[in-house]
């Protein structure tokens, strides 16, 4: 694995094993370009959002649980 391209078949197999995701033999070839693109875009977004002009920005997504019969509407 090189620092310039950390997404290689061995990395894909290791990540799948850590995540307990079944990965059929040969599927690394299909996963590699998707993971490479995702990683590049995620790092670009991380660099952008780390800029000082975005420091006060907060996510708009709110995660909540629907009320249940035994809850008090929390």
C-alpha positions in Angstrom: 0.0 0.0 0.0 1.5 3.3 -1.0 0.6 6.7 0.6 -0.3 8.0 -2.8 -2.9 5.2 -3.3 -4.0 3.6 -0.1 -6.9 1.8 -1.8 -5.6 -1.5 -3.0 -7.2 -5.0 -2.9 -5.5 -5.9 0.4 -6.9 -2.7 2.0 -10.4 -3.5 0.7 -10.3 -7.0 2.0 -9.0 -5.8 5.4 -11.7 -3.1 5.7 -14.4 -5.6 4.8 -13.2 -8.0 7.4 -13.1 -5.3 10.1 -16.6 -4.2 9.2 -17.7 -7.9 9.2 -19.0 -7.5 5.6 -18.9 -10.5 3.3 -16.8 -9.9 0.2 -16.9 -12.4 -2.5 -13.5 -13.2 -4.2 -12.8 -10.8 -7.0 -15.2 -8.1 -5.7 -12.3 -5.9 -4.7 -12.1 -4.8 -8.4 -15.6 -3.5 -8.3 -15.2 -1.8 -4.9 -11.9 -0.1 -5.5 -12.9 2.7 -7.9 -16.0 3.6 -5.7 -13.9 3.7 -2.5 -11.2 5.7 -4.2 -13.7 8.3 -5.4 -15.4 8.4 -2.0 -12.2 8.8 -0.2 -10.9 11.6 -2.4 -14.3 13.5 -2.2 -14.5 12.9 1.6 -11.0 14.3 2.1 -11.8 17.3 -0.1 -14.9 18.0 1.9 -13.0 17.7 5.1 -10.4 20.1 4.0 -13.0 22.6 2.8 -15.1 22.4 6.0 -11.9 22.8 8.1 -11.5 26.3 6.7 -12.1 29.2 9.1 -15.1 30.6 7.2 -17.0 27.4 8.0 -16.1 27.1 11.7 -19.6 28.2 12.9 -21.5 26.0 10.4 -23.4 23.2 12.0 -25.2 20.2 10.3 -28.9 20.6 9.6 -29.6 16.9 9.9 -31.3 16.0 13.2 -31.4 12.4 14.2 -34.3 11.5 16.5 -36.2 8.4 17.5 -39.9 8.2 16.9 -42.0 8.1 20.1 -43.0 4.7 21.4 -46.0 3.7 23.5 -44.0 3.6 26.7 -42.0 6.9 26.0 -43.0 10.3 27.2 -42.7 11.9 23.8 -39.0 12.4 24.0 
